[in-house]
Amino acid sequence: MENPEVKMVEIKLSQGAKPGHGGILPAGKNTEEIAAIREVQPHTEVLSPPYHTAFDSPTGLLLFIQQLREWSDGRPVGFKLCVGWKSEFLAICKAMIQTGIYPDFITVDGGEGGTGAAPLEFSNSIGTPFRDGLAFVHDALVGFDIRDKIKVFSSGKIFTGFDMAKALALGADACQSARAMMFALGCIQALECNKNTCPTGVATQDPELVVGLVVGDKKIRVANYHRETLKSLAEMTAAAGFDGHHQFDRYSINRRVSPQHVLTYAEIYPYIGRGCLLFEDSVPPQYDKDFALADPGSFRPRFQEVN
């Protein structure tokens, strides 16, 4: 982390493609170069477990963040998650209040995230959808009156300028795009990411297939896509009469919810009062049960105590 190329540190609690699921680097993809970078034995299978061993509670997570800040010479440190039990995130917020330790950023991924290496049932069925998860995380931070201490990044099928506008309206400070950039790079969703047989050369270390990814050509395509997407957002911002993209809010976006009804995001995802989650007698009704289940000493909800 002291390497000058490292600008920030992100702890991945879960990702939208396969929340709660680990990963495997197949031996066939673990080349000498990759093994040297990851400091593992080359040509061996490398397992990434679905959990961290450095902490096992929300409080432990924050203490680990504090330790990472020291190890990385003060670089920004945050974490990424796809929201599962709402009580888990509320427990992390409670731990922030108790410890006084706040991540520099939180990346919110959507349950509709994807990778060809993920089990389809995980990528299709598990995790809170992107818009719901992002709105909840933003509102929870507002409810604990700590939103101004933390940047919120959004991730999850962000392809267009309007996708960015919707994320900003729901509370994101910035947007991340993985799948769209992969498409610009040449990905055709062959779903062979973990097999070392990607036909476009994007997700393989096979020398015969890698040559299909012509860097001189693809880098221009990616740069063009990035530039034109930001231009699209800028044009929509101006068309809406705003001075900057930061002015998008939940009243700015309309969504059809039935053939006869259109609602604003503010109606679908109502704002909550600043600081309302700091005291039990001011918790909004829709947060009651999850708030009661949230334990800063454990990621597991306190079902027995509540029942």
Contacts in CASP RR format, 6 or more apart in sequence:
PFRMAT RR
TARGET T0000
AUTHOR 0000-0000-0000
METHOD contacts of the structure
MODEL  1
MENPEVKMVEIKLSQGAKPGHGGILPAGKNTEEIAAIREVQPHTEVLSPP
YHTAFDSPTGLLLFIQQLREWSDGRPVGFKLCVGWKSEFLAICKAMIQTG
IYPDFITVDGGEGGTGAAPLEFSNSIGTPFRDGLAFVHDALVGFDIRDKI
KVFSSGKIFTGFDMAKALALGADACQSARAMMFALGCIQALECNKNTCPT
GVATQDPELVVGLVVGDKKIRVANYHRETLKSLAEMTAAAGFDGHHQFDR
YSINRRVSPQHVLTYAEIYPYIGRGCLLFEDSVPPQYDKDFALADPGSFR
PRFQEVN
1 9 0 8 1.000
1 68 0 8 1.000
1 71 0 8 1.000
1 72 0 8 1.000
1 73 0 8 1.000
1 75 0 8 1.000
2 71 0 8 1.000
2 72 0 8 1.000
2 73 0 8 1.000
6 72 0 8 1.000
6 75 0 8 1.000
7 75 0 8 1.000
7 76 0 8 1.000
8 75 0 8 1.000
8 76 0 8 1.000
8 77 0 8 1.000
8 78 0 8 1.000
8 104 0 8 1.000
8 105 0 8 1.000
9 68 0 8 1.000
9 72 0 8 1.000
9 75 0 8 1.000
9 76 0 8 1.000
9 77 0 8 1.000
9 78 0 8 1.000
10 77 0 8 1.000
10 78 0 8 1.000
10 79 0 8 1.000
10 80 0 8 1.000
10 105 0 8 1.000
10 107 0 8 1.000
11 52 0 8 1.000
11 61 0 8 1.000
11 64 0 8 1.000
11 65 0 8 1.000
11 68 0 8 1.000
11 77 0 8 1.000
11 78 0 8 1.000
11 79 0 8 1.000
11 80 0 8 1.000
12 79 0 8 1.000
12 80 0 8 1.000
12 81 0 8 1.000
13 52 0 8 1.000
13 61 0 8 1.000
13 79 0 8 1.000
13 80 0 8 1.000
13 81 0 8 1.000
14 20 0 8 1.000
14 80 0 8 1.000
14 81 0 8 1.000
14 82 0 8 1.000
14 84 0 8 1.000
14 109 0 8 1.000
15 80 0 8 1.000
15 82 0 8 1.000
15 109 0 8 1.000
15 113 0 8 1.000
16 82 0 8 1.000
16 109 0 8 1.000
16 110 0 8 1.000
16 111 0 8 1.000
16 112 0 8 1.000
16 113 0 8 1.000
16 114 0 8 1.000
16 123 0 8 1.000
16 127 0 8 1.000
16 156 0 8 1.000
17 111 0 8 1.000
17 113 0 8 1.000
17 114 0 8 1.000
17 115 0 8 1.000
17 116 0 8 1.000
17 117 0 8 1.000
17 118 0 8 1.000
17 122 0 8 1.000
17 123 0 8 1.000
18 115 0 8 1.000
18 118 0 8 1.000
18 119 0 8 1.000
18 122 0 8 1.000
18 123 0 8 1.000
18 126 0 8 1.000
19 81 0 8 1.000
19 82 0 8 1.000
19 84 0 8 1.000
19 111 0 8 1.000
19 122 0 8 1.000
19 126 0 8 1.000
19 127 0 8 1.000
20 50 0 8 1.000
20 51 0 8 1.000
20 122 0 8 1.000
20 126 0 8 1.000
21 50 0 8 1.000
21 118 0 8 1.000
21 119 0 8 1.000
21 122 0 8 1.000
22 47 0 8 1.000
22 48 0 8 1.000
22 49 0 8 1.000
22 50 0 8 1.000
23 47 0 8 1.000
23 48 0 8 1.000
23 50 0 8 1.000
23 117 0 8 1.000
24 45 0 8 1.000
24 46 0 8 1.000
24 47 0 8 1.000
24 48 0 8 1.000
24 194 0 8 1.000
25 34 0 8 1.000
25 38 0 8 1.000
25 45 0 8 1.000
25 46 0 8 1.000
25 47 0 8 1.000
25 48 0 8 1.000
26 45 0 8 1.000
26 194 0 8 1.000
26 195 0 8 1.000
26 196 0 8 1.000
27 43 0 8 1.000
27 44 0 8 1.000
27 45 0 8 1.000
28 43 0 8 1.000
28 196 0 8 1.000
28 205 0 8 1.000
29 194 0 8 1.000
29 196 0 8 1.000
29 204 0 8 1.000
29 205 0 8 1.000
30 40 0 8 1.000
30 41 0 8 1.000
30 42 0 8 1.000
30 43 0 8 1.000
30 44 0 8 1.000
30 45 0 8 1.000
30 46 0 8 1.000
31 42 0 8 1.000
31 43 0 8 1.000
31 205 0 8 1.000
32 42 0 8 1.000
34 42 0 8 1.000
34 205 0 8 1.000
35 41 0 8 1.000
35 42 0 8 1.000
35 43 0 8 1.000
35 44 0 8 1.000
36 42 0 8 1.000
38 46 0 8 1.000
40 46 0 8 1.000
52 64 0 8 1.000
54 64 0 8 1.000
55 61 0 8 1.000
55 63 0 8 1.000
55 64 0 8 1.000
56 299 0 8 1.000
57 95 0 8 1.000
57 296 0 8 1.000
57 297 0 8 1.000
57 298 0 8 1.000
57 299 0 8 1.000
58 88 0 8 1.000
58 91 0 8 1.000
58 92 0 8 1.000
58 94 0 8 1.000
58 95 0 8 1.000
58 295 0 8 1.000
58 296 0 8 1.000
58 297 0 8 1.000
58 298 0 8 1.000
58 299 0 8 1.000
59 95 0 8 1.000
59 98 0 8 1.000
59 99 0 8 1.000
59 296 0 8 1.000
59 297 0 8 1.000
60 95 0 8 1.000
61 79 0 8 1.000
61 92 0 8 1.000
61 95 0 8 1.000
62 92 0 8 1.000
62 95 0 8 1.000
62 96 0 8 1.000
62 99 0 8 1.000
62 100 0 8 1.000
62 101 0 8 1.000
62 102 0 8 1.000
62 103 0 8 1.000
63 99 0 8 1.000
63 101 0 8 1.000
65 77 0 8 1.000
65 78 0 8 1.000
65 79 0 8 1.000
65 101 0 8 1.000
65 103 0 8 1.000
66 101 0 8 1.000
68 77 0 8 1.000
69 75 0 8 1.000
69 77 0 8 1.000
76 104 0 8 1.000
76 105 0 8 1.000
77 103 0 8 1.000
77 104 0 8 1.000
78 103 0 8 1.000
78 104 0 8 1.000
78 105 0 8 1.000
78 106 0 8 1.000
78 107 0 8 1.000
79 103 0 8 1.000
79 106 0 8 1.000
79 107 0 8 1.000
80 106 0 8 1.000
80 107 0 8 1.000
80 108 0 8 1.000
80 109 0 8 1.000
80 155 0 8 1.000
81 89 0 8 1.000
81 106 0 8 1.000
81 107 0 8 1.000
81 108 0 8 1.000
81 109 0 8 1.000
82 108 0 8 1.000
82 109 0 8 1.000
82 110 0 8 1.000
82 111 0 8 1.000
82 113 0 8 1.000
82 127 0 8 1.000
82 128 0 8 1.000
83 89 0 8 1.000
83 108 0 8 1.000
83 110 0 8 1.000
83 127 0 8 1.000
83 128 0 8 1.000
83 132 0 8 1.000
83 133 0 8 1.000
83 136 0 8 1.000
83 137 0 8 1.000
84 127 0 8 1.000
84 128 0 8 1.000
85 290 0 8 1.000
85 293 0 8 1.000
85 301 0 8 1.000
86 136 0 8 1.000
86 290 0 8 1.000
87 290 0 8 1.000
87 291 0 8 1.000
87 293 0 8 1.000
87 294 0 8 1.000
87 295 0 8 1.000
87 301 0 8 1.000
87 302 0 8 1.000
88 294 0 8 1.000
88 299 0 8 1.000
88 301 0 8 1.000
89 136 0 8 1.000
89 137 0 8 1.000
89 140 0 8 1.000
90 140 0 8 1.000
90 277 0 8 1.000
90 287 0 8 1.000
90 290 0 8 1.000
90 291 0 8 1.000
90 293 0 8 1.000
90 294 0 8 1.000
91 294 0 8 1.000
91 295 0 8 1.000
91 296 0 8 1.000
91 297 0 8 1.000
91 298 0 8 1.000
91 299 0 8 1.000
92 296 0 8 1.000
93 140 0 8 1.000
93 141 0 8 1.000
93 144 0 8 1.000
93 146 0 8 1.000
93 277 0 8 1.000
93 294 0 8 1.000
94 144 0 8 1.000
94 294 0 8 1.000
94 295 0 8 1.000
94 296 0 8 1.000
95 296 0 8 1.000
95 297 0 8 1.000
96 102 0 8 1.000
96 144 0 8 1.000
96 146 0 8 1.000
97 144 0 8 1.000
97 146 0 8 1.000
97 278 0 8 1.000
98 296 0 8 1.000
102 146 0 8 1.000
102 149 0 8 1.000
102 150 0 8 1.000
103 150 0 8 1.000
104 150 0 8 1.000
104 151 0 8 1.000
105 150 0 8 1.000
105 151 0 8 1.000
105 152 0 8 1.000
105 153 0 8 1.000
106 137 0 8 1.000
106 141 0 8 1.000
106 150 0 8 1.000
106 151 0 8 1.000
106 152 0 8 1.000
106 153 0 8 1.000
107 152 0 8 1.000
107 153 0 8 1.000
107 154 0 8 1.000
107 155 0 8 1.000
107 176 0 8 1.000
108 130 0 8 1.000
108 133 0 8 1.000
108 134 0 8 1.000
108 137 0 8 1.000
108 152 0 8 1.000
108 153 0 8 1.000
108 154 0 8 1.000
108 155 0 8 1.000
108 172 0 8 1.000
109 130 0 8 1.000
109 155 0 8 1.000
109 156 0 8 1.000
110 127 0 8 1.000
110 128 0 8 1.000
110 129 0 8 1.000
110 130 0 8 1.000
110 133 0 8 1.000
110 134 0 8 1.000
110 155 0 8 1.000
110 156 0 8 1.000
110 157 0 8 1.000
111 123 0 8 1.000
111 126 0 8 1.000
111 127 0 8 1.000
111 128 0 8 1.000
111 129 0 8 1.000
111 130 0 8 1.000
111 156 0 8 1.000
112 123 0 8 1.000
112 124 0 8 1.000
112 129 0 8 1.000
112 130 0 8 1.000
112 156 0 8 1.000
112 157 0 8 1.000
113 123 0 8 1.000
113 130 0 8 1.000
113 156 0 8 1.000
113 157 0 8 1.000
113 179 0 8 1.000
114 123 0 8 1.000
114 179 0 8 1.000
115 123 0 8 1.000
115 193 0 8 1.000
116 189 0 8 1.000
116 191 0 8 1.000
116 192 0 8 1.000
116 193 0 8 1.000
116 194 0 8 1.000
117 193 0 8 1.000
117 194 0 8 1.000
128 136 0 8 1.000
130 154 0 8 1.000
130 155 0 8 1.000
130 156 0 8 1.000
130 157 0 8 1.000
131 166 0 8 1.000
131 170 0 8 1.000
131 269 0 8 1.000
132 269 0 8 1.000
134 152 0 8 1.000
134 154 0 8 1.000
134 167 0 8 1.000
134 170 0 8 1.000
134 171 0 8 1.000
134 172 0 8 1.000
135 170 0 8 1.000
135 171 0 8 1.000
135 250 0 8 1.000
135 265 0 8 1.000
135 269 0 8 1.000
137 152 0 8 1.000
138 147 0 8 1.000
138 152 0 8 1.000
138 170 0 8 1.000
138 171 0 8 1.000
138 172 0 8 1.000
139 269 0 8 1.000
139 271 0 8 1.000
139 272 0 8 1.000
140 277 0 8 1.000
141 147 0 8 1.000
141 150 0 8 1.000
141 152 0 8 1.000
142 271 0 8 1.000
142 272 0 8 1.000
142 273 0 8 1.000
142 274 0 8 1.000
142 275 0 8 1.000
143 272 0 8 1.000
143 273 0 8 1.000
143 274 0 8 1.000
143 275 0 8 1.000
143 276 0 8 1.000
143 277 0 8 1.000
143 278 0 8 1.000
144 275 0 8 1.000
144 277 0 8 1.000
144 278 0 8 1.000
145 274 0 8 1.000
145 275 0 8 1.000
145 278 0 8 1.000
147 274 0 8 1.000
151 173 0 8 1.000
151 174 0 8 1.000
152 171 0 8 1.000
152 172 0 8 1.000
152 173 0 8 1.000
153 172 0 8 1.000
153 173 0 8 1.000
153 174 0 8 1.000
153 175 0 8 1.000
153 176 0 8 1.000
154 167 0 8 1.000
154 170 0 8 1.000
154 171 0 8 1.000
154 172 0 8 1.000
154 174 0 8 1.000
154 175 0 8 1.000
154 176 0 8 1.000
155 175 0 8 1.000
155 176 0 8 1.000
155 177 0 8 1.000
155 178 0 8 1.000
156 176 0 8 1.000
156 178 0 8 1.000
156 179 0 8 1.000
157 163 0 8 1.000
157 179 0 8 1.000
158 164 0 8 1.000
158 167 0 8 1.000
158 175 0 8 1.000
158 176 0 8 1.000
158 177 0 8 1.000
158 180 0 8 1.000
159 177 0 8 1.000
159 179 0 8 1.000
159 180 0 8 1.000
159 229 0 8 1.000
160 229 0 8 1.000
160 232 0 8 1.000
161 229 0 8 1.000
161 230 0 8 1.000
161 232 0 8 1.000
161 233 0 8 1.000
161 236 0 8 1.000
162 232 0 8 1.000
162 233 0 8 1.000
162 236 0 8 1.000
163 175 0 8 1.000
164 175 0 8 1.000
164 229 0 8 1.000
164 233 0 8 1.000
164 245 0 8 1.000
165 233 0 8 1.000
165 236 0 8 1.000
165 237 0 8 1.000
165 245 0 8 1.000
165 248 0 8 1.000
165 252 0 8 1.000
165 253 0 8 1.000
166 253 0 8 1.000
166 265 0 8 1.000
167 175 0 8 1.000
168 175 0 8 1.000
168 245 0 8 1.000
168 246 0 8 1.000
168 248 0 8 1.000
169 248 0 8 1.000
169 249 0 8 1.000
169 250 0 8 1.000
169 252 0 8 1.000
169 253 0 8 1.000
169 265 0 8 1.000
170 250 0 8 1.000
170 265 0 8 1.000
170 269 0 8 1.000
177 229 0 8 1.000
179 187 0 8 1.000
180 225 0 8 1.000
180 229 0 8 1.000
181 222 0 8 1.000
181 225 0 8 1.000
181 226 0 8 1.000
182 202 0 8 1.000
184 218 0 8 1.000
184 221 0 8 1.000
184 222 0 8 1.000
184 224 0 8 1.000
184 225 0 8 1.000
184 226 0 8 1.000
185 202 0 8 1.000
185 213 0 8 1.000
185 218 0 8 1.000
185 221 0 8 1.000
185 222 0 8 1.000
186 200 0 8 1.000
186 202 0 8 1.000
186 213 0 8 1.000
186 218 0 8 1.000
186 221 0 8 1.000
187 200 0 8 1.000
187 202 0 8 1.000
187 203 0 8 1.000
188 199 0 8 1.000
188 200 0 8 1.000
190 198 0 8 1.000
190 199 0 8 1.000
190 200 0 8 1.000
192 198 0 8 1.000
192 199 0 8 1.000
192 203 0 8 1.000
193 203 0 8 1.000
196 204 0 8 1.000
196 205 0 8 1.000
196 206 0 8 1.000
197 204 0 8 1.000
197 206 0 8 1.000
197 209 0 8 1.000
198 204 0 8 1.000
198 209 0 8 1.000
199 209 0 8 1.000
200 209 0 8 1.000
200 212 0 8 1.000
200 213 0 8 1.000
201 209 0 8 1.000
201 210 0 8 1.000
201 211 0 8 1.000
201 212 0 8 1.000
201 213 0 8 1.000
202 213 0 8 1.000
204 210 0 8 1.000
233 245 0 8 1.000
234 245 0 8 1.000
237 244 0 8 1.000
237 245 0 8 1.000
237 247 0 8 1.000
237 248 0 8 1.000
240 247 0 8 1.000
240 248 0 8 1.000
240 252 0 8 1.000
242 248 0 8 1.000
249 266 0 8 1.000
250 264 0 8 1.000
250 265 0 8 1.000
250 266 0 8 1.000
250 268 0 8 1.000
250 269 0 8 1.000
250 271 0 8 1.000
251 264 0 8 1.000
251 265 0 8 1.000
251 266 0 8 1.000
252 264 0 8 1.000
252 265 0 8 1.000
253 264 0 8 1.000
253 265 0 8 1.000
254 262 0 8 1.000
254 263 0 8 1.000
254 264 0 8 1.000
254 265 0 8 1.000
255 262 0 8 1.000
255 263 0 8 1.000
255 264 0 8 1.000
255 265 0 8 1.000
255 268 0 8 1.000
256 262 0 8 1.000
257 263 0 8 1.000
257 268 0 8 1.000
272 284 0 8 1.000
272 287 0 8 1.000
273 284 0 8 1.000
275 282 0 8 1.000
276 282 0 8 1.000
276 283 0 8 1.000
276 284 0 8 1.000
277 283 0 8 1.000
277 287 0 8 1.000
277 291 0 8 1.000
280 291 0 8 1.000
283 291 0 8 1.000
289 306 0 8 1.000
292 302 0 8 1.000
292 305 0 8 1.000
292 306 0 8 1.000
293 301 0 8 1.000
293 302 0 8 1.000
293 303 0 8 1.000
293 306 0 8 1.000
294 301 0 8 1.000
294 302 0 8 1.000
295 301 0 8 1.000
295 302 0 8 1.000
END
